[in-house]
Amino acid sequence: MVTLESERELIEKSLQGDLNSWGKIVIRYKQAVFGVALHILGKPADAEDAMQDAFIRAYQSLRTFQIDRKFSTWLFTVTANICKNKLRREKFFSPLKHISKLVGGEDPARTAARDERHQMLRDALQLLDESYRLPLVLRYYQDMDYKEIAEILELPEGTVKTRLHRGKLELKKILEAKGVKADATDA
């Protein structure tokens, strides 16, 4: 029976210079890191670059990782910091370019309407201040709890809750200004 190496074993081997073990970690987290970067940056090419930078920086900083912590939280923190730095450098937010695929048997009109609504939501999300956008992305796109978000963004949990609430209200205002009826709980 094949058993997957534990995350801890892979990290310990990576610390000893085993690039094969680091490669296994990259494979495990590649999609999640890309997803975080894509939702923060908005462009697949930028997200791909940020993902690569995150894995390079994480490997270089692996000795600073506290083995008793959750690795994914630490890795997402590295990713979020890289993305925040990129946004600060560019001072430019572009909307996500989402290409949807029709699922067999689904009504194309319904799919198009849903995709259009999701695109409007992503476009509105890109207009939010970074301090509101990052918590919203981590909460609603990565399904993280308040504690994990607080750790990643290095904020108190109460601040995370406040930013999520205010971010949803701002998102609602943006959507309503574009003529989209929005419920703040939809965000």
C-alpha positions as CSV (number, residue, x, y, z in Angstrom):
1,M,0.0,0.0,0.0
2,V,1.3,3.4,-1.0
3,T,1.3,6.0,1.8
4,L,1.8,9.7,1.3
5,E,4.6,11.2,3.1
6,S,3.5,13.5,5.9
7,E,3.8,17.2,5.4
8,R,6.1,17.4,8.4
9,E,8.4,14.7,6.8
10,L,8.5,16.6,3.5
11,I,9.4,19.9,5.3
12,E,12.1,18.3,7.3
13,K,13.6,16.6,4.2
14,S,13.3,19.9,2.3
15,L,15.2,21.6,5.1
16,Q,18.0,19.1,4.5
17,G,18.1,20.2,0.9
18,D,15.9,17.4,-0.7
19,L,14.4,19.2,-3.7
20,N,12.3,16.2,-4.5
21,S,10.5,16.6,-1.2
22,W,10.0,20.3,-1.8
23,G,8.6,19.4,-5.2
24,K,6.0,17.3,-3.6
25,I,5.0,20.2,-1.3
26,V,4.7,22.4,-4.4
27,I,2.5,19.9,-6.1
28,R,0.2,19.7,-3.0
29,Y,-0.2,23.5,-2.7
30,K,0.2,24.7,-6.3
31,Q,-3.6,25.1,-7.0
32,A,-4.4,26.7,-3.7
33,V,-1.5,29.2,-3.9
34,F,-2.4,30.1,-7.5
35,G,-6.1,30.6,-6.4
36,V,-5.1,33.0,-3.6
37,A,-2.8,34.9,-5.9
38,L,-5.4,35.1,-8.7
39,H,-8.1,36.4,-6.5
40,I,-5.8,39.1,-5.1
41,L,-4.1,40.1,-8.3
42,G,-6.8,39.5,-10.9
43,K,-4.7,38.3,-13.8
44,P,-3.7,34.7,-14.4
45,A,-0.2,35.7,-15.6
46,D,0.4,37.8,-12.5
47,A,-0.9,35.0,-10.3
48,E,1.4,32.5,-12.0
49,D,4.4,34.8,-11.3
50,A,3.3,35.4,-7.7
51,M,2.8,31.6,-7.2
52,Q,6.4,30.9,-8.4
53,D,7.8,33.8,-6.3
54,A,5.8,32.4,-3.3
55,F,7.3,29.0,-3.6
56,I,10.8,30.3,-4.1
57,R,10.5,32.7,-1.1
58,A,8.9,29.9,1.0
59,Y,11.8,27.6,0.2
60,Q,14.4,30.3,1.0
61,S,12.6,31.1,4.3
62,L,11.7,27.5,5.2
63,R,14.1,27.7,8.2
64,T,11.9,30.4,9.7
65,F,8.8,28.2,9.6
66,Q,7.7,26.9,13.0
67,I,7.0,23.2,12.5
68,D,4.2,23.2,15.0
69,R,2.2,25.7,13.0
70,K,-0.1,25.0,10.1
71,F,2.1,25.0,6.9
72,S,-0.7,26.1,4.6
73,T,-1.4,29.2,6.7
74,W,2.3,30.1,6.6
75,L,2.5,29.5,2.9
76,F,-0.6,31.6,2.2
77,T,0.9,34.4,4.3
78,V,4.0,34.4,2.1
79,T,1.7,34.4,-1.0
80,A,-0.4,37.3,0.3
81,N,2.6,39.3,1.2
82,I,4.1,38.8,-2.3
83,C,0.8,39.8,-3.9
84,K,0.4,42.9,-1.6
85,N,3.9,44.0,-2.5
86,K,3.1,43.6,-6.2
87,L,-0.1,45.6,-5.9
88,R,1.8,48.4,-4.1
89,R,4.4,48.5,-6.8
90,E,1.9,48.6,-9.6
91,K,-0.8,50.7,-7.8
92,F,-3.0,49.4,-10.5
93,F,-5.9,47.0,-10.2
94,S,-7.3,45.2,-13.3
95,P,-10.4,43.0,-13.3
96,L,-10.1,39.3,-13.5
97,K,-10.4,37.7,-16.9
98,H,-12.5,34.7,-16.2
99,I,-13.1,32.1,-18.9
100,S,-16.1,29.9,-18.0
101,K,-16.7,26.5,-19.4
102,L,-20.2,25.3,-20.1
103,V,-21.1,22.1,-18.2
104,G,-22.9,19.6,-20.3
105,G,-26.7,19.6,-19.9
106,E,-26.8,23.0,-18.2
107,D,-28.9,25.8,-19.7
108,P,-26.4,28.1,-21.6
109,A,-28.5,31.2,-20.8
110,R,-28.4,30.4,-17.1
111,T,-24.7,29.7,-17.2
112,A,-24.0,32.9,-19.0
113,A,-26.1,34.9,-16.5
114,R,-24.3,33.3,-13.6
115,D,-20.9,33.8,-15.1
116,E,-21.8,37.5,-15.8
117,R,-22.8,38.0,-12.2
118,H,-19.6,36.3,-11.0
119,Q,-17.6,38.5,-13.3
120,M,-19.3,41.6,-12.0
121,L,-18.6,40.5,-8.5
122,R,-14.9,39.9,-9.3
123,D,-14.7,43.2,-11.1
124,A,-16.2,45.0,-8.1
125,L,-13.9,43.1,-5.8
126,Q,-10.9,44.5,-7.7
127,L,-12.2,48.0,-6.9
128,L,-12.1,47.5,-3.2
129,D,-9.2,48.8,-1.1
130,E,-6.7,46.0,-0.5
131,S,-7.4,46.1,3.2
132,Y,-11.0,44.9,2.5
133,R,-10.3,42.7,-0.6
134,L,-7.7,40.4,1.0
135,P,-9.9,39.3,3.9
136,L,-12.8,38.8,1.6
137,V,-10.8,36.7,-0.8
138,L,-9.3,34.5,1.9
139,R,-12.7,34.0,3.6
140,Y,-15.0,33.5,0.6
141,Y,-12.7,32.1,-2.1
142,Q,-10.3,30.1,0.1
143,D,-12.9,29.3,2.8
144,M,-10.6,30.2,5.7
145,D,-11.7,31.0,9.2
146,Y,-11.1,34.2,11.0
147,K,-8.1,32.9,12.9
148,E,-6.3,31.8,9.8
149,I,-7.0,35.1,8.0
150,A,-5.8,37.0,11.1
151,E,-2.6,34.9,11.0
152,I,-2.0,35.4,7.3
153,L,-2.7,39.2,7.4
154,E,-1.0,39.6,10.8
155,L,-4.1,41.3,12.2
156,P,-6.2,40.8,15.3
157,E,-9.3,38.6,14.7
158,G,-11.6,41.5,15.6
159,T,-10.0,43.6,12.9
160,V,-10.5,40.8,10.4
161,K,-14.2,40.6,11.3
162,T,-14.6,44.4,10.9
163,R,-12.8,44.4,7.6
164,L,-15.0,41.6,6.3
165,H,-18.1,43.4,7.4
166,R,-17.0,46.7,5.9
167,G,-15.7,45.1,2.8
168,K,-19.1,43.4,2.2
169,L,-20.8,46.8,2.6
170,E,-18.4,48.5,0.2
171,L,-18.8,45.7,-2.3
172,K,-22.6,46.1,-2.1
173,K,-22.3,49.8,-2.7
174,I,-20.1,49.2,-5.8
175,L,-22.4,46.6,-7.2
176,E,-25.5,48.8,-6.6
177,A,-23.8,51.8,-8.3
178,K,-23.4,49.5,-11.3
179,G,-27.1,48.7,-11.2
180,V,-26.7,45.3,-9.7
181,K,-29.1,44.5,-6.9
182,A,-26.8,43.0,-4.2
183,D,-27.4,41.6,-0.8
184,A,-24.4,42.3,1.5
185,T,-24.6,38.6,2.6
186,D,-23.9,37.5,-1.0
187,A,-20.3,38.7,-0.9
